[in-house]
Amino acid sequence: MSTPVPAPPVRLLLCDDHAVVRAGLRALLSSAEGIDVVGEAATGEEALAMAARLRPDVVLMDLQLDGGMDGVTATRRLTGDGTTGPRVLVLTMFDTDADVTRAIEAGATGYLLKAEQPEELFTAIRDAASGRAALSSPVADRLLTRLRSPRPTLSPREREILEQLARGLGNREIARALFISEATVKTHLGRIYDKLGVETRAGAVAVAKEKRLLA
């Protein structure tokens, strides 16, 4: 019987704007069998240039990057053609619904938190290289909860008022903009708060953005 040929190592490009984090990841990943770190990028622009030159299988991408291009934009650019580009695996400290949604919609194959155990990271990188989705348990739980909880249904007027809230307008300004009374604005705000499960204007705007109720 012939000896099985071992699979080639996963070619990995790191993208994080903190040099210490990149060094730590490189040191950690050097202990992982079947993973070869081929480069490090500090910005989204560097990640694009290095990916074109080095042809990695996977880019381990932070979301918050210094410079002009954030991790979501870089992910979208890397995965734009859907065929020849690398897989992108997000590794970040942020786990809000909005961050997860933006990353996945941009084309990320997986989403991990920096608190993840090393073996989980190694497995996720190998899964991403094979095209399999990889999600941290807290992220997966949040997504399931969100899918099981339908988005609140707001009336057209409530949406208008929510949009004005997001612009930072007060009750009087909203009333003038929509040609309604302040009392009517307060009534609608009460209904909006109830539907979104919040008690403040800032909370309403935050939840509305998270649930994609605002454009």
Buried (B, 14 or more C-beta within 10 A) or exposed (E): EEEEEEEEBBBBBBBBBBEEBBEEBEEBBEEBEEBBBBBBBBBBBBBBEBBEEBEBBBBBBBBBBEEEBBBBBBBBBBBEEEEEBBBBBBBBEBBEBEBBBBBBEBBBBBBBBBEBEEEBBBBBBBBBBBEEBBBBEEBBEBBEEBEEEEEBEBEEBBBBBBBBBBEEBEBEBBBEBBEBEBEBBEEBBEBBBEBBEBEEBEEBBBBBBBBEBBE
